[in-house]
Amino acid sequence: MTVTINEQWQTDHDDDVVIVVSDEEYQAAAQSALDELGLTYAQLEEQARSGYFTSAQAHALWVSIGGTVDL
């Protein structure tokens, strides 16, 4: 998957970089991450609700995208 960087800028911290992507690219990246884990968004959401994640990657993905997509 290729993501086009629409904007990029430095923050007040020298090592932080903010990258802005389109909504479509964000949705596609979230779906790709779910596909790699073999999960649907509903399954990931249920894991978050129960507090039991099937992997550290699933938990990290929820922290990244939880509540921000409609997949």
All heavy atoms as TSV, in Angstrom:
chain	resi	resn	atom	element	x	y	z
A	1	MET	N	N	0.839	-1.174	0.000
A	1	MET	CA	C	0.000	0.000	0.000
A	1	MET	C	C	0.883	1.237	0.000
A	1	MET	O	O	1.843	1.328	0.744
A	1	MET	CB	C	-0.886	-0.016	1.230
A	1	MET	CG	C	-1.683	1.219	1.351
A	1	MET	SD	S	-2.676	1.193	2.829
A	1	MET	CE	C	-3.397	2.752	2.607
A	2	THR	N	N	0.545	2.197	-0.814
A	2	THR	CA	C	1.279	3.448	-0.881
A	2	THR	C	C	0.435	4.557	-0.281
A	2	THR	O	O	-0.748	4.667	-0.580
A	2	THR	CB	C	1.612	3.814	-2.337
A	2	THR	OG1	O	2.367	2.734	-2.904
A	2	THR	CG2	C	2.400	5.080	-2.420
A	3	VAL	N	N	1.039	5.363	0.573
A	3	VAL	CA	C	0.349	6.493	1.184
A	3	VAL	C	C	1.001	7.764	0.676
A	3	VAL	O	O	2.218	7.901	0.698
A	3	VAL	CB	C	0.433	6.430	2.723
A	3	VAL	CG1	C	-0.157	7.669	3.351
A	3	VAL	CG2	C	-0.265	5.182	3.241
A	4	THR	N	N	0.185	8.675	0.211
A	4	THR	CA	C	0.677	9.966	-0.247
A	4	THR	C	C	0.687	10.926	0.928
A	4	THR	O	O	-0.316	11.064	1.621
A	4	THR	CB	C	-0.231	10.532	-1.350
A	4	THR	OG1	O	-0.297	9.585	-2.408
A	4	THR	CG2	C	0.295	11.861	-1.863
A	5	ILE	N	N	1.805	11.558	1.162
A	5	ILE	CA	C	1.892	12.522	2.251
A	5	ILE	C	C	1.376	13.858	1.735
A	5	ILE	O	O	1.954	14.455	0.836
A	5	ILE	CB	C	3.336	12.658	2.771
A	5	ILE	CG1	C	3.807	11.308	3.318
A	5	ILE	CG2	C	3.435	13.762	3.817
A	5	ILE	CD1	C	5.262	11.277	3.706
A	6	ASN	N	N	0.229	14.292	2.287
A	6	ASN	CA	C	-0.371	15.552	1.877
A	6	ASN	C	C	0.303	16.736	2.548
A	6	ASN	O	O	0.424	17.796	1.965
A	6	ASN	CB	C	-1.866	15.568	2.188
A	6	ASN	CG	C	-2.619	14.525	1.403
A	6	ASN	OD1	O	-2.247	14.185	0.292
A	6	ASN	ND2	N	-3.660	13.985	1.991
A	7	GLU	N	N	0.674	16.550	3.799
A	7	GLU	CA	C	1.342	17.595	4.562
A	7	GLU	C	C	2.313	16.931	5.521
A	7	GLU	O	O	2.100	15.809	5.941
A	7	GLU	CB	C	0.344	18.401	5.391
A	7	GLU	CG	C	-0.687	19.159	4.621
A	7	GLU	CD	C	-1.666	19.862	5.550
A	7	GLU	OE1	O	-1.215	20.437	6.555
A	7	GLU	OE2	O	-2.861	19.810	5.278
A	8	GLN	N	N	3.351	17.636	5.871
A	8	GLN	CA	C	4.278	17.156	6.880
A	8	GLN	C	C	4.912	18.365	7.536
A	8	GLN	O	O	5.255	19.326	6.857
A	8	GLN	CB	C	5.347	16.267	6.235
A	8	GLN	CG	C	6.360	15.720	7.208
A	8	GLN	CD	C	7.311	14.736	6.560
A	8	GLN	OE1	O	6.958	14.024	5.643
A	8	GLN	NE2	N	8.520	14.705	7.047
A	9	TRP	N	N	5.035	18.323	8.860
A	9	TRP	CA	C	5.677	19.428	9.539
A	9	TRP	C	C	6.312	18.947	10.827
A	9	TRP	O	O	5.968	17.903	11.354
A	9	TRP	CB	C	4.718	20.580	9.791
A	9	TRP	CG	C	3.573	20.283	10.713
A	9	TRP	CD1	C	3.552	20.394	12.062
A	9	TRP	CD2	C	2.265	19.830	10.355
A	9	TRP	NE1	N	2.336	20.044	12.575
A	9	TRP	CE2	C	1.514	19.687	11.541
A	9	TRP	CE3	C	1.649	19.529	9.148
A	9	TRP	CZ2	C	0.203	19.258	11.548
A	9	TRP	CZ3	C	0.337	19.099	9.172
A	9	TRP	CH2	C	-0.369	18.981	10.355
A	10	GLN	N	N	7.223	19.711	11.336
A	10	GLN	CA	C	7.884	19.431	12.606
A	10	GLN	C	C	7.029	19.985	13.737
A	10	GLN	O	O	6.320	20.973	13.574
A	10	GLN	CB	C	9.263	20.085	12.664
A	10	GLN	CG	C	10.289	19.517	11.712
A	10	GLN	CD	C	10.712	18.110	12.043
A	10	GLN	OE1	O	10.623	17.255	11.201
A	10	GLN	NE2	N	11.138	17.850	13.253
A	11	THR	N	N	7.104	19.349	14.889
A	11	THR	CA	C	6.425	19.855	16.068
A	11	THR	C	C	7.440	20.603	16.923
A	11	THR	O	O	8.571	20.830	16.502
A	11	THR	CB	C	5.818	18.696	16.890
A	11	THR	OG1	O	6.880	17.883	17.388
A	11	THR	CG2	C	4.862	17.870	16.039
A	12	ASP	N	N	7.040	20.964	18.114
A	12	ASP	CA	C	7.950	21.648	19.023
A	12	ASP	C	C	9.093	20.750	19.483
A	12	ASP	O	O	10.099	21.229	19.985
A	12	ASP	CB	C	7.203	22.173	20.257
A	12	ASP	CG	C	6.247	23.292	19.909
A	12	ASP	OD1	O	6.448	23.960	18.876
A	12	ASP	OD2	O	5.296	23.505	20.688
A	13	HIS	N	N	8.916	19.450	19.322
A	13	HIS	CA	C	9.955	18.496	19.685
A	13	HIS	C	C	10.711	18.107	18.434
A	13	HIS	O	O	10.121	17.760	17.417
A	13	HIS	CB	C	9.338	17.263	20.333
A	13	HIS	CG	C	8.503	17.593	21.538
A	13	HIS	ND1	N	9.052	17.866	22.760
A	13	HIS	CD2	C	7.169	17.721	21.684
A	13	HIS	CE1	C	8.093	18.140	23.622
A	13	HIS	NE2	N	6.926	18.066	22.992
A	14	ASP	N	N	12.019	18.151	18.505
A	14	ASP	CA	C	12.843	17.918	17.329
A	14	ASP	C	C	12.622	16.561	16.667
A	14	ASP	O	O	12.768	16.427	15.458
A	14	ASP	CB	C	14.326	18.051	17.681
A	14	ASP	CG	C	14.714	19.487	18.011
A	14	ASP	OD1	O	14.010	20.408	17.550
A	14	ASP	OD2	O	15.711	19.672	18.730
A	15	ASP	N	N	12.259	15.538	17.444
A	15	ASP	CA	C	12.137	14.211	16.865
A	15	ASP	C	C	10.706	13.833	16.475
A	15	ASP	O	O	10.460	12.731	16.021
A	15	ASP	CB	C	12.713	13.159	17.808
A	15	ASP	CG	C	12.018	13.151	19.167
A	15	ASP	OD1	O	11.277	14.089	19.476
A	15	ASP	OD2	O	12.250	12.185	19.922
A	16	ASP	N	N	9.759	14.727	16.634
A	16	ASP	CA	C	8.368	14.455	16.264
A	16	ASP	C	C	8.075	15.015	14.881
A	16	ASP	O	O	8.401	16.160	14.580
A	16	ASP	CB	C	7.390	15.107	17.244
A	16	ASP	CG	C	7.379	14.427	18.599
A	16	ASP	OD1	O	7.852	13.295	18.685
A	16	ASP	OD2	O	6.904	15.047	19.556
A	17	VAL	N	N	7.456	14.190	14.041
A	17	VAL	CA	C	7.020	14.614	12.715
A	17	VAL	C	C	5.557	14.250	12.577
A	17	VAL	O	O	5.151	13.143	12.904
A	17	VAL	CB	C	7.839	13.922	11.603
A	17	VAL	CG1	C	7.290	14.276	10.234
A	17	VAL	CG2	C	9.309	14.281	11.700
A	18	VAL	N	N	4.750	15.175	12.115
A	18	VAL	CA	C	3.329	14.939	11.888
A	18	VAL	C	C	3.126	14.759	10.390
A	18	VAL	O	O	3.554	15.591	9.603
A	18	VAL	CB	C	2.471	16.118	12.401
A	18	VAL	CG1	C	1.009	15.906	12.059
A	18	VAL	CG2	C	2.678	16.302	13.890
A	19	ILE	N	N	2.470	13.657	10.030
A	19	ILE	CA	C	2.176	13.387	8.625
A	19	ILE	C	C	0.661	13.354	8.476
A	19	ILE	O	O	-0.022	12.656	9.213
A	19	ILE	CB	C	2.794	12.062	8.160
A	19	ILE	CG1	C	4.319	12.145	8.247
A	19	ILE	CG2	C	2.336	11.721	6.750
A	19	ILE	CD1	C	5.025	10.853	7.966
A	20	VAL	N	N	0.133	14.105	7.536
A	20	VAL	CA	C	-1.301	14.187	7.299
A	20	VAL	C	C	-1.621	13.430	6.010
A	20	VAL	O	O	-0.998	13.666	4.981
A	20	VAL	CB	C	-1.751	15.660	7.175
A	20	VAL	CG1	C	-3.244	15.740	6.899
A	20	VAL	CG2	C	-1.388	16.423	8.436
A	21	VAL	N	N	-2.579	12.495	6.102
A	21	VAL	CA	C	-3.011	11.742	4.927
A	21	VAL	C	C	-4.503	11.983	4.726
A	21	VAL	O	O	-5.195	12.441	5.632
A	21	VAL	CB	C	-2.725	10.225	5.066
A	21	VAL	CG1	C	-1.235	9.961	5.163
A	21	VAL	CG2	C	-3.440	9.632	6.256
A	22	SER	N	N	-5.000	11.634	3.560
A	22	SER	CA	C	-6.433	11.813	3.282
A	22	SER	C	C	-7.250	10.794	4.079
A	22	SER	O	O	-6.735	9.769	4.533
A	22	SER	CB	C	-6.708	11.634	1.788
A	22	SER	OG	O	-6.567	10.273	1.431
A	23	ASP	N	N	-8.538	11.071	4.228
A	23	ASP	CA	C	-9.443	10.143	4.918
A	23	ASP	C	C	-9.453	8.782	4.234
A	23	ASP	O	O	-9.464	7.741	4.901
A	23	ASP	CB	C	-10.863	10.705	4.960
A	23	ASP	CG	C	-11.005	11.874	5.917
A	23	ASP	OD1	O	-10.158	12.030	6.827
A	23	ASP	OD2	O	-11.981	12.627	5.760
A	24	GLU	N	N	-9.446	8.790	2.909
A	24	GLU	CA	C	-9.480	7.536	2.158
A	24	GLU	C	C	-8.229	6.710	2.425
A	24	GLU	O	O	-8.294	5.494	2.591
A	24	GLU	CB	C	-9.629	7.803	0.652
A	24	GLU	CG	C	-10.949	8.430	0.268
A	24	GLU	CD	C	-10.989	9.956	0.495
A	24	GLU	OE1	O	-9.924	10.592	0.682
A	24	GLU	OE2	O	-12.106	10.494	0.519
A	25	GLU	N	N	-7.075	7.378	2.463
A	25	GLU	CA	C	-5.822	6.668	2.722
A	25	GLU	C	C	-5.785	6.133	4.153
A	25	GLU	O	O	-5.307	5.022	4.392
A	25	GLU	CB	C	-4.626	7.581	2.470
A	25	GLU	CG	C	-4.417	7.867	1.005
A	25	GLU	CD	C	-3.385	8.952	0.756
A	25	GLU	OE1	O	-3.355	9.941	1.514
A	25	GLU	OE2	O	-2.609	8.794	-0.197
A	26	TYR	N	N	-6.318	6.901	5.092
A	26	TYR	CA	C	-6.365	6.464	6.481
A	26	TYR	C	C	-7.243	5.229	6.620
A	26	TYR	O	O	-6.871	4.248	7.261
A	26	TYR	CB	C	-6.878	7.603	7.366
A	26	TYR	CG	C	-6.893	7.270	8.837
A	26	TYR	CD1	C	-5.725	7.328	9.589
A	26	TYR	CD2	C	-8.078	6.892	9.465
A	26	TYR	CE1	C	-5.732	7.021	10.943
A	26	TYR	CE2	C	-8.089	6.576	10.810
A	26	TYR	CZ	C	-6.923	6.651	11.547
A	26	TYR	OH	O	-6.941	6.325	12.873
A	27	GLN	N	N	-8.424	5.265	5.998
A	27	GLN	CA	C	-9.338	4.126	6.029
A	27	GLN	C	C	-8.687	2.896	5.400
A	27	GLN	O	O	-8.790	1.785	5.928
A	27	GLN	CB	C	-10.641	4.462	5.284
A	27	GLN	CG	C	-11.459	5.564	5.900
A	27	GLN	CD	C	-12.406	5.071	6.978
A	27	GLN	OE1	O	-12.722	3.901	7.058
A	27	GLN	NE2	N	-12.832	5.980	7.828
A	28	ALA	N	N	-8.029	3.088	4.273
A	28	ALA	CA	C	-7.376	1.972	3.585
A	28	ALA	C	C	-6.245	1.394	4.433
A	28	ALA	O	O	-6.074	0.173	4.500
A	28	ALA	CB	C	-6.839	2.427	2.228
A	29	ALA	N	N	-5.479	2.245	5.094
A	29	ALA	CA	C	-4.397	1.774	5.951
A	29	ALA	C	C	-4.948	1.006	7.151
A	29	ALA	O	O	-4.400	-0.034	7.538
A	29	ALA	CB	C	-3.535	2.947	6.412
A	30	ALA	N	N	-6.033	1.499	7.735
A	30	ALA	CA	C	-6.664	0.811	8.863
A	30	ALA	C	C	-7.176	-0.553	8.421
A	30	ALA	O	O	-6.967	-1.555	9.119
A	30	ALA	CB	C	-7.797	1.663	9.433
A	31	GLN	N	N	-7.815	-0.619	7.269
A	31	GLN	CA	C	-8.328	-1.898	6.766
A	31	GLN	C	C	-7.184	-2.859	6.481
A	31	GLN	O	O	-7.275	-4.045	6.782
A	31	GLN	CB	C	-9.179	-1.682	5.510
A	31	GLN	CG	C	-9.852	-2.956	5.023
A	31	GLN	CD	C	-10.800	-3.533	6.054
A	31	GLN	OE1	O	-11.759	-2.892	6.445
A	31	GLN	NE2	N	-10.543	-4.756	6.514
A	32	SER	N	N	-6.112	-2.354	5.917
A	32	SER	CA	C	-4.947	-3.196	5.635
A	32	SER	C	C	-4.369	-3.776	6.926
A	32	SER	O	O	-4.015	-4.960	6.983
A	32	SER	CB	C	-3.892	-2.369	4.900
A	32	SER	OG	O	-2.738	-3.134	4.671
A	33	ALA	N	N	-4.289	-2.956	7.968
A	33	ALA	CA	C	-3.770	-3.430	9.253
A	33	ALA	C	C	-4.689	-4.491	9.839
A	33	ALA	O	O	-4.220	-5.498	10.386
A	33	ALA	CB	C	-3.607	-2.257	10.215
A	34	LEU	N	N	-6.004	-4.299	9.731
A	34	LEU	CA	C	-6.956	-5.298	10.198
A	34	LEU	C	C	-6.796	-6.598	9.417
A	34	LEU	O	O	-6.792	-7.695	9.997
A	34	LEU	CB	C	-8.391	-4.783	10.064
A	34	LEU	CG	C	-8.819	-3.725	11.068
A	34	LEU	CD1	C	-10.099	-3.041	10.605
A	34	LEU	CD2	C	-9.002	-4.337	12.454
A	35	ASP	N	N	-6.651	-6.482	8.107
A	35	ASP	CA	C	-6.478	-7.659	7.257
A	35	ASP	C	C	-5.226	-8.444	7.650
A	35	ASP	O	O	-5.247	-9.668	7.699
A	35	ASP	CB	C	-6.395	-7.261	5.783
A	35	ASP	CG	C	-7.707	-6.720	5.244
A	35	ASP	OD1	O	-8.764	-6.890	5.903
A	35	ASP	OD2	O	-7.666	-6.099	4.162
A	36	GLU	N	N	-4.148	-7.731	7.944
A	36	GLU	CA	C	-2.904	-8.393	8.349
A	36	GLU	C	C	-3.086	-9.178	9.643
A	36	GLU	O	O	-2.459	-10.213	9.840
A	36	GLU	CB	C	-1.779	-7.375	8.505
A	36	GLU	CG	C	-1.248	-6.850	7.206
A	36	GLU	CD	C	-0.115	-5.864	7.394
A	36	GLU	OE1	O	0.599	-5.928	8.419
A	36	GLU	OE2	O	0.052	-5.016	6.509
A	37	LEU	N	N	-3.948	-8.680	10.527
A	37	LEU	CA	C	-4.217	-9.361	11.792
A	37	LEU	C	C	-5.316	-10.413	11.663
A	37	LEU	O	O	-5.557	-11.175	12.597
A	37	LEU	CB	C	-4.612	-8.351	12.871
A	37	LEU	CG	C	-3.522	-7.391	13.328
A	37	LEU	CD1	C	-4.077	-6.385	14.327
A	37	LEU	CD2	C	-2.352	-8.160	13.941
A	38	GLY	N	N	-5.990	-10.439	10.519
A	38	GLY	CA	C	-7.081	-11.389	10.316
A	38	GLY	C	C	-8.305	-11.058	11.144
A	38	GLY	O	O	-9.040	-11.945	11.560
A	39	LEU	N	N	-8.528	-9.762	11.374
A	39	LEU	CA	C	-9.645	-9.298	12.197
A	39	LEU	C	C	-10.531	-8.346	11.407
A	39	LEU	O	O	-10.060	-7.658	10.504
A	39	LEU	CB	C	-9.129	-8.545	13.427
A	39	LEU	CG	C	-8.312	-9.322	14.446
A	39	LEU	CD1	C	-7.701	-8.363	15.463
A	39	LEU	CD2	C	-9.174	-10.353	15.130
A	40	THR	N	N	-11.794	-8.301	11.799
A	40	THR	CA	C	-12.669	-7.238	11.323
A	40	THR	C	C	-12.612	-6.116	12.350
A	40	THR	O	O	-12.164	-6.326	13.489
A	40	THR	CB	C	-14.127	-7.714	11.184
A	40	THR	OG1	O	-14.626	-8.041	12.491
A	40	THR	CG2	C	-14.243	-8.918	10.256
A	41	TYR	N	N	-13.103	-4.949	11.977
A	41	TYR	CA	C	-13.141	-3.849	12.939
A	41	TYR	C	C	-14.055	-4.210	14.106
A	41	TYR	O	O	-13.742	-3.916	15.263
A	41	TYR	CB	C	-13.592	-2.547	12.271
A	41	TYR	CG	C	-13.530	-1.380	13.224
A	41	TYR	CD1	C	-12.314	-0.762	13.508
A	41	TYR	CD2	C	-14.666	-0.920	13.865
A	41	TYR	CE1	C	-12.234	0.285	14.403
A	41	TYR	CE2	C	-14.601	0.131	14.763
A	41	TYR	CZ	C	-13.382	0.728	15.025
A	41	TYR	OH	O	-13.311	1.768	15.917
A	42	ALA	N	N	-15.175	-4.884	13.821
A	42	ALA	CA	C	-16.105	-5.287	14.882
A	42	ALA	C	C	-15.427	-6.226	15.876
A	42	ALA	O	O	-15.634	-6.119	17.090
A	42	ALA	CB	C	-17.345	-5.938	14.277
A	43	GLN	N	N	-14.610	-7.140	15.372
A	43	GLN	CA	C	-13.891	-8.054	16.270
A	43	GLN	C	C	-12.884	-7.294	17.131
A	43	GLN	O	O	-12.760	-7.563	18.326
A	43	GLN	CB	C	-13.182	-9.141	15.462
A	43	GLN	CG	C	-14.121	-10.122	14.815
A	43	GLN	CD	C	-13.419	-11.027	13.823
A	43	GLN	OE1	O	-12.528	-10.603	13.082
A	43	GLN	NE2	N	-13.841	-12.290	13.784
A	44	LEU	N	N	-12.175	-6.359	16.525
A	44	LEU	CA	C	-11.211	-5.562	17.274
A	44	LEU	C	C	-11.921	-4.723	18.328
A	44	LEU	O	O	-11.472	-4.615	19.468
A	44	LEU	CB	C	-10.402	-4.665	16.333
A	44	LEU	CG	C	-9.293	-3.847	16.984
A	44	LEU	CD1	C	-8.216	-4.760	17.573
A	44	LEU	CD2	C	-8.687	-2.883	15.969
A	45	GLU	N	N	-13.057	-4.166	17.937
A	45	GLU	CA	C	-13.850	-3.358	18.866
A	45	GLU	C	C	-14.330	-4.213	20.050
A	45	GLU	O	O	-14.318	-3.764	21.196
A	45	GLU	CB	C	-15.031	-2.758	18.114
A	45	GLU	CG	C	-15.780	-1.696	18.857
A	45	GLU	CD	C	-16.803	-1.020	17.958
A	45	GLU	OE1	O	-17.440	-1.712	17.116
A	45	GLU	OE2	O	-16.964	0.199	18.091
A	46	GLU	N	N	-14.725	-5.441	19.783
A	46	GLU	CA	C	-15.162	-6.343	20.855
A	46	GLU	C	C	-13.998	-6.685	21.789
A	46	GLU	O	O	-14.169	-6.766	23.005
A	46	GLU	CB	C	-15.773	-7.619	20.277
A	46	GLU	CG	C	-16.223	-8.616	21.322
A	46	GLU	CD	C	-17.188	-8.048	22.354
A	46	GLU	OE1	O	-18.023	-7.203	22.007
A	46	GLU	OE2	O	-17.087	-8.451	23.533
A	47	GLN	N	N	-12.820	-6.875	21.225
A	47	GLN	CA	C	-11.646	-7.120	22.058
A	47	GLN	C	C	-11.397	-5.936	22.984
A	47	GLN	O	O	-11.086	-6.105	24.165
A	47	GLN	CB	C	-10.415	-7.403	21.193
A	47	GLN	CG	C	-10.473	-8.736	20.484
A	47	GLN	CD	C	-9.240	-9.013	19.655
A	47	GLN	OE1	O	-8.159	-8.485	19.903
A	47	GLN	NE2	N	-9.394	-9.873	18.654
A	48	ALA	N	N	-11.552	-4.736	22.457
A	48	ALA	CA	C	-11.363	-3.533	23.282
A	48	ALA	C	C	-12.427	-3.462	24.367
A	48	ALA	O	O	-12.127	-3.132	25.523
A	48	ALA	CB	C	-11.410	-2.287	22.404
A	49	ARG	N	N	-13.641	-3.787	24.016
A	49	ARG	CA	C	-14.748	-3.749	24.973
A	49	ARG	C	C	-14.515	-4.741	26.118
A	49	ARG	O	O	-14.751	-4.438	27.283
A	49	ARG	CB	C	-16.063	-4.052	24.260
A	49	ARG	CG	C	-17.291	-3.688	25.003
A	49	ARG	CD	C	-18.604	-3.923	24.234
A	49	ARG	NE	N	-18.545	-4.261	22.825
A	49	ARG	CZ	C	-18.580	-3.381	21.819
A	49	ARG	NH1	N	-18.662	-2.101	22.067
A	49	ARG	NH2	N	-18.547	-3.789	20.562
A	50	SER	N	N	-14.012	-5.927	25.772
A	50	SER	CA	C	-13.777	-6.956	26.787
A	50	SER	C	C	-12.473	-6.738	27.550
A	50	SER	O	O	-12.292	-7.281	28.632
A	50	SER	CB	C	-13.751	-8.340	26.132
A	50	SER	OG	O	-12.554	-8.525	25.377
A	51	GLY	N	N	-11.570	-5.961	26.937
A	51	GLY	CA	C	-10.268	-5.734	27.565
A	51	GLY	C	C	-9.276	-6.851	27.295
A	51	GLY	O	O	-8.174	-6.858	27.836
A	52	TYR	N	N	-9.654	-7.813	26.464
A	52	TYR	CA	C	-8.769	-8.920	26.119
A	52	TYR	C	C	-8.445	-8.855	24.633
A	52	TYR	O	O	-9.316	-9.050	23.789
A	52	TYR	CB	C	-9.411	-10.274	26.442
A	52	TYR	CG	C	-8.557	-11.429	25.986
A	52	TYR	CD1	C	-7.412	-11.795	26.687
A	52	TYR	CD2	C	-8.874	-12.125	24.824
A	52	TYR	CE1	C	-6.613	-12.833	26.246
A	52	TYR	CE2	C	-8.079	-13.162	24.377
A	52	TYR	CZ	C	-6.953	-13.513	25.094
A	52	TYR	OH	O	-6.148	-14.525	24.641
A	53	PHE	N	N	-7.192	-8.567	24.334
A	53	PHE	CA	C	-6.734	-8.514	22.944
A	53	PHE	C	C	-6.006	-9.800	22.605
A	53	PHE	O	O	-5.267	-10.342	23.431
A	53	PHE	CB	C	-5.817	-7.304	22.726
A	53	PHE	CG	C	-6.548	-5.996	22.810
A	53	PHE	CD1	C	-6.656	-5.329	24.010
A	53	PHE	CD2	C	-7.141	-5.443	21.694
A	53	PHE	CE1	C	-7.328	-4.125	24.108
A	53	PHE	CE2	C	-7.824	-4.240	21.767
A	53	PHE	CZ	C	-7.917	-3.584	22.980
A	54	THR	N	N	-6.197	-10.286	21.406
A	54	THR	CA	C	-5.579	-11.538	20.987
A	54	THR	C	C	-4.087	-11.403	20.751
A	54	THR	O	O	-3.387	-12.406	20.677
A	54	THR	CB	C	-6.248	-12.079	19.708
A	54	THR	OG1	O	-6.228	-11.068	18.693
A	54	THR	CG2	C	-7.693	-12.493	19.990
A	55	SER	N	N	-3.595	-10.179	20.636
A	55	SER	CA	C	-2.157	-9.959	20.461
A	55	SER	C	C	-1.812	-8.526	20.832
A	55	SER	O	O	-2.684	-7.659	20.911
A	55	SER	CB	C	-1.753	-10.204	18.998
A	55	SER	OG	O	-2.314	-9.210	18.151
A	56	ALA	N	N	-0.537	-8.305	21.042
A	56	ALA	CA	C	-0.056	-6.955	21.308
A	56	ALA	C	C	-0.300	-6.066	20.093
A	56	ALA	O	O	-0.593	-4.874	20.232
A	56	ALA	CB	C	1.429	-6.977	21.664
A	57	GLN	N	N	-0.217	-6.653	18.899
A	57	GLN	CA	C	-0.458	-5.885	17.676
A	57	GLN	C	C	-1.911	-5.436	17.596
A	57	GLN	O	O	-2.192	-4.323	17.152
A	57	GLN	CB	C	-0.086	-6.709	16.430
A	57	GLN	CG	C	1.384	-6.978	16.304
A	57	GLN	CD	C	1.829	-8.212	17.087
A	57	GLN	OE1	O	1.062	-8.855	17.803
A	57	GLN	NE2	N	3.106	-8.546	16.962
A	58	ALA	N	N	-2.834	-6.300	18.016
A	58	ALA	CA	C	-4.250	-5.918	18.015
A	58	ALA	C	C	-4.486	-4.778	18.991
A	58	ALA	O	O	-5.211	-3.826	18.683
A	58	ALA	CB	C	-5.128	-7.127	18.364
A	59	HIS	N	N	-3.869	-4.852	20.153
A	59	HIS	CA	C	-4.016	-3.781	21.138
A	59	HIS	C	C	-3.443	-2.472	20.598
A	59	HIS	O	O	-4.061	-1.412	20.708
A	59	HIS	CB	C	-3.342	-4.169	22.450
A	59	HIS	CG	C	-3.546	-3.170	23.526
A	59	HIS	ND1	N	-2.508	-2.604	24.216
A	59	HIS	CD2	C	-4.676	-2.599	24.016
A	59	HIS	CE1	C	-2.987	-1.739	25.097
A	59	HIS	NE2	N	-4.292	-1.714	24.990
A	60	ALA	N	N	-2.259	-2.548	20.000
A	60	ALA	CA	C	-1.630	-1.350	19.441
A	60	ALA	C	C	-2.486	-0.755	18.324
A	60	ALA	O	O	-2.613	0.473	18.217
A	60	ALA	CB	C	-0.234	-1.679	18.915
A	61	LEU	N	N	-3.094	-1.622	17.522
A	61	LEU	CA	C	-3.954	-1.119	16.446
A	61	LEU	C	C	-5.169	-0.409	17.032
A	61	LEU	O	O	-5.553	0.661	16.556
A	61	LEU	CB	C	-4.390	-2.255	15.519
A	61	LEU	CG	C	-5.241	-1.845	14.332
A	61	LEU	CD1	C	-4.537	-0.797	13.466
A	61	LEU	CD2	C	-5.628	-3.066	13.505
A	62	TRP	N	N	-5.769	-0.975	18.091
A	62	TRP	CA	C	-6.908	-0.318	18.717
A	62	TRP	C	C	-6.507	1.049	19.260
A	62	TRP	O	O	-7.236	2.029	19.095
A	62	TRP	CB	C	-7.511	-1.176	19.825
A	62	TRP	CG	C	-8.670	-0.486	20.444
A	62	TRP	CD1	C	-8.707	0.138	21.654
A	62	TRP	CD2	C	-9.950	-0.263	19.859
A	62	TRP	NE1	N	-9.940	0.720	21.871
A	62	TRP	CE2	C	-10.714	0.489	20.779
A	62	TRP	CE3	C	-10.524	-0.628	18.653
A	62	TRP	CZ2	C	-12.028	0.853	20.510
A	62	TRP	CZ3	C	-11.827	-0.258	18.389
A	62	TRP	CH2	C	-12.562	0.493	19.315
A	63	VAL	N	N	-5.345	1.126	19.892
A	63	VAL	CA	C	-4.868	2.407	20.401
A	63	VAL	C	C	-4.724	3.408	19.261
A	63	VAL	O	O	-5.034	4.587	19.405
A	63	VAL	CB	C	-3.535	2.232	21.165
A	63	VAL	CG1	C	-2.901	3.565	21.498
A	63	VAL	CG2	C	-3.759	1.417	22.446
A	64	SER	N	N	-4.314	2.912	18.112
A	64	SER	CA	C	-4.101	3.799	16.948
A	64	SER	C	C	-5.385	4.219	16.255
A	64	SER	O	O	-5.521	5.362	15.846
A	64	SER	CB	C	-3.199	3.113	15.919
A	64	SER	OG	O	-1.931	2.861	16.464
A	65	ILE	N	N	-6.324	3.272	16.081
A	65	ILE	CA	C	-7.492	3.573	15.244
A	65	ILE	C	C	-8.827	3.477	15.969
A	65	ILE	O	O	-9.859	3.821	15.392
A	65	ILE	CB	C	-7.556	2.683	13.998
A	65	ILE	CG1	C	-7.862	1.217	14.363
A	65	ILE	CG2	C	-6.291	2.804	13.163
A	65	ILE	CD1	C	-8.230	0.337	13.189
A	66	GLY	N	N	-8.850	3.016	17.190
A	66	GLY	CA	C	-10.103	2.789	17.904
A	66	GLY	C	C	-11.006	4.013	17.910
A	66	GLY	O	O	-10.599	5.087	18.327
A	67	GLY	N	N	-12.218	3.841	17.404
A	67	GLY	CA	C	-13.200	4.912	17.388
A	67	GLY	C	C	-12.998	5.950	16.300
A	67	GLY	O	O	-13.741	6.931	16.258
A	68	THR	N	N	-12.028	5.750	15.428
A	68	THR	CA	C	-11.748	6.768	14.414
A	68	THR	C	C	-12.147	6.371	13.013
A	68	THR	O	O	-12.031	7.185	12.103
A	68	THR	CB	C	-10.252	7.143	14.391
A	68	THR	OG1	O	-9.495	5.995	13.969
A	68	THR	CG2	C	-9.778	7.618	15.742
A	69	VAL	N	N	-12.579	5.121	12.835
A	69	VAL	CA	C	-12.933	4.656	11.485
A	69	VAL	C	C	-14.318	4.028	11.515
A	69	VAL	O	O	-14.829	3.650	12.561
A	69	VAL	CB	C	-11.902	3.640	10.941
A	69	VAL	CG1	C	-10.566	4.275	10.703
A	69	VAL	CG2	C	-11.769	2.432	11.855
A	70	ASP	N	N	-14.898	3.899	10.349
A	70	ASP	CA	C	-16.196	3.261	10.202
A	70	ASP	C	C	-16.031	2.126	9.204
A	70	ASP	O	O	-16.349	2.276	8.043
A	70	ASP	CB	C	-17.238	4.282	9.732
A	70	ASP	CG	C	-18.630	3.697	9.659
A	70	ASP	OD1	O	-18.891	2.722	10.393
A	70	ASP	OD2	O	-19.437	4.210	8.872
A	71	LEU	N	N	-15.485	1.018	9.685
A	71	LEU	CA	C	-15.206	-0.115	8.795
A	71	LEU	C	C	-16.112	-1.278	9.115
A	71	LEU	O	O	-16.462	-1.538	10.203
A	71	LEU	CB	C	-13.745	-0.558	8.933
A	71	LEU	CG	C	-12.709	0.492	8.547
A	71	LEU	CD1	C	-11.315	0.017	8.920
A	71	LEU	CD2	C	-12.781	0.762	7.064
